[in-house]
Amino acid sequence: MTPNIAIVRIQRPYGRGFRLWLPLFLLWIPAILFSPVIFLVLFGLCVAGNVSLWRTIAASWAILCGLPGTDVHLRSEGNQVLVRIL
């Protein structure tokens, strides 16, 4: 299952934080439009690195499908950033 929504929450020690919902499914529209260019660049990189194109595509798809459920927490001097991919 591909990721559909990312939630970014930023909290500051002084002041009000905010939460931002990003619809990731809307990124599929430009990805489909640029897919020929992406495929050619990927093909060129695989030829230059002597790597199988199909294994690279399979690994990229596995990483993309493994993203849902990912939580990233960052803290620095009282500031907090949370990125959650659903």
C-alpha positions as CSV (number, residue, x, y, z in Angstrom):
1,M,0.0,0.0,0.0
2,T,1.4,3.4,-1.0
3,P,1.4,6.3,1.5
4,N,-1.6,8.6,1.2
5,I,-1.1,11.3,3.9
6,A,1.8,12.8,5.8
7,I,1.2,14.7,9.0
8,V,3.9,17.3,10.0
9,R,3.6,18.7,13.5
10,I,6.0,21.5,14.7
11,Q,6.1,22.6,18.4
12,R,8.2,25.4,19.7
13,P,8.9,26.0,23.4
14,Y,7.7,29.6,23.2
15,G,4.6,30.2,21.1
16,R,2.1,28.0,19.4
17,G,3.0,25.1,17.2
18,F,1.1,23.9,14.2
19,R,0.1,20.8,12.3
20,L,0.2,20.4,8.6
21,W,-1.6,17.6,6.7
22,L,0.0,16.8,3.3
23,P,-2.0,14.7,0.8
24,L,0.7,12.5,-0.8
25,F,-1.8,10.9,-3.2
26,L,-1.7,14.1,-5.2
27,L,2.0,13.6,-5.9
28,W,1.0,10.6,-8.1
29,I,-0.3,13.1,-10.8
30,P,3.1,14.7,-11.5
31,A,4.9,11.3,-11.0
32,I,2.8,9.8,-13.8
33,L,3.4,12.9,-16.0
34,F,7.2,12.7,-15.4
35,S,7.4,8.9,-15.5
36,P,9.2,8.8,-18.9
37,V,11.9,11.2,-17.7
38,I,12.2,9.3,-14.4
39,F,12.5,6.0,-16.2
40,L,15.2,7.3,-18.5
41,V,17.2,8.8,-15.6
42,L,16.8,5.5,-13.7
43,F,17.9,3.5,-16.7
44,G,21.0,5.7,-17.2
45,L,22.0,5.4,-13.6
46,C,21.5,1.6,-13.7
47,V,23.6,1.3,-16.8
48,A,26.4,3.6,-15.4
49,G,26.4,1.6,-12.1
50,N,26.0,-1.8,-13.7
51,V,22.9,-2.6,-11.7
52,S,19.8,-4.5,-12.8
53,L,17.0,-2.1,-13.7
54,W,14.2,-4.4,-12.6
55,R,15.9,-5.0,-9.2
56,T,16.2,-1.3,-8.8
57,I,12.5,-0.7,-9.6
58,A,11.5,-3.6,-7.3
59,A,13.6,-2.2,-4.4
60,S,12.2,1.3,-4.9
61,W,8.6,0.1,-5.0
62,A,9.2,-2.0,-1.8
63,I,10.6,1.1,0.0
64,L,7.7,3.3,-1.2
65,C,5.2,0.7,0.0
66,G,7.0,0.3,3.3
67,L,6.6,4.0,4.2
68,P,3.1,3.9,5.8
69,G,3.4,3.7,9.5
70,T,6.7,5.6,9.6
71,D,7.1,8.1,12.5
72,V,10.1,10.5,12.7
73,H,10.6,12.5,15.9
74,L,13.2,15.3,16.1
75,R,14.0,17.4,19.2
76,S,16.5,20.3,19.5
77,E,16.6,22.9,22.2
78,G,12.9,22.5,23.1
79,N,11.7,22.5,19.4
80,Q,10.0,19.3,18.3
81,V,9.1,18.1,14.8
82,L,7.0,15.0,14.2
83,V,6.5,13.5,10.8
84,R,4.0,10.7,10.5
85,I,3.2,9.0,7.2
86,L,-0.1,7.2,7.0
